[in-house]
Amino acid sequence: MLQLVTTRRPFFEQQVQVLESRGISCTVLPVPQSSGDTRSVLDYARFHGQALHRTVAGDFDVVHANYGLTAPIALTQPLRPVVLTLWGSDVLGRYGRVSEVCSSLCDAVIVMTDEMADQIDCDAHVIPHGIDTERFTDEPASWARSKVGWKRNAKHVLFPYDPSRSVKDYPRAESVVDVVDDRFDVPVELHAVYGVSHERVPIYMNAADALLLTSKREGSPNTVKEALACNLPVISTDVGDVSDLLADIDNCAVCQTDGELVRMLQQILESDEMVGGRDRVQEFSLRHMGRELRGVYDDVLSDS
């Protein structure tokens, strides 16, 4: 299996690991990055040559394009069937048209949500990224706070993204927490947690009192599933499949307005009620995802 990818994010690395645990050998080819946080036309031109060479020289059964911008390159090779996985921003963002056109040319398409499937003009398999339910578990908050150095006599709100990513709308999270902070006798602190190893993320989640998502767009955010696995309350804007993920789960909320975000965050921080999220996320286990992906590969190979 040749895996083409823009960025080797933790959920992608977990995907590769679970596939290899099921006996599927994966060779990963990421898009080169010459400088900064973005990739240039030259970077993609180099990637095109590398991908063609690997496909011709390698003994691969399938080329799996992960993220829409890798799809045109996967489709230029004539030898192997192509599976395309769309992550969310590649459908709902500025390059959505590229993903839409390429989807109709691929042998199989995988998306994160039903909403994404509705955006493309072909049949798609809905297979959200899985999470490690053994790593993300409920641990005592006092222990976790001692590990990350957070105050014991404060309320802690976790923002799980780099504040510089405009689509995540960190300024909105700041303004919401500022209002809530004025209503409490103890400090309410907002923590943007990013750039830490994935192994340490569960510690931060267990140290927090709530996870706040103010994104403008999402697909099927793994951070929400991981929070639920830790029984961490989630307050979110209505993006991606978050409303489905949080449906009928106590002490979580999907909000439309800033006023709702403020009200629900305050209510949840005042409550000691536990979140029963672990049962919900069992269907998003890595094992389940691996089984579903294997089924897609088998179908593609049987048709080729």
C-alpha positions, 0 to 999 in steps of 0.5 A: 500500500502506497500512502500519499499524505500532505502532513503526517498528523497523529491520526494518520500515523495511527491509521498506518499503525492499525493497518500494519497490525492487520497485515497491510504493509504501508509505505508513506510518502509525504509532500515535501516542505521546503520552508515555512508552514505551507507547501509551494507549487515546486513542493508538489511538483517534486512530490509528483515525480516521487509518487510516479517513481514509487508507483512504477518501481514499487510492488503496491496493490493500491495507492491511498491518497490522504487529503484532497490535494494528494488526489491529482497526483495519485490519479496521474499514475496509471498502474494502481487503483486509487483510494481517496480519503478526505479529511474535512477542510479539503471538502469544505475549504478553499480547495473543495472543488479539487477534491470534488472533481478528483473524487469522481475519478477515484476507485473509492472515496472515504469521508469523515461524515455524512455531511462531507458525503453530501458535498461530493458527487459520488458514492463515499464510505463514511469512516471517521478517523479512529482513536486509541481508547486505551490511551485516552482514558479517565484519570484523576484531575489532581494527578493530571494537573500536577503533571502539567503544572496547572493550578489546583484552585482554578477552572481549566478550559482546554483549547486543542489547537494552535491559536494561529489557525484562523479556522479554529477561531481562538479569539472567539474562545478567548472572549467566551472564557473572559466572560465566564471568568468574570462570573466565577470566584476562582480563575477560569483559565484558557489553555491552548494545547498544541505542539505536544506529543500525542502521548501527553494529550490525555494528561492535558484532557484529564487536567481540564474541566472542559474542552472548548471548540469554536471552529468555523469548520470541522470534519469529524474532529478526533479531539472531541472523540478523545475528550469523550473517551476521557469523560471530559465535557465538550462545548462546541460550535455546530460543525462537522459531526459534533452534534451527532457525537455529543447527542444525548451525552450529559454535560456536553453542548453544541452551541450556535451563538456566543451567548450560548457558548458562555451560558453552557460553559458556565453551567458545565464548569459549575457542575460536577456531573460526570460525562458518560462518553466512553460508551459512545466512542467505542465505535470509533476505536482504531480496531473498528477503523482498521476493519472498515478500511480493510474492507474498502481495499478488498472491494477495490482490488476485487473490482480492478 
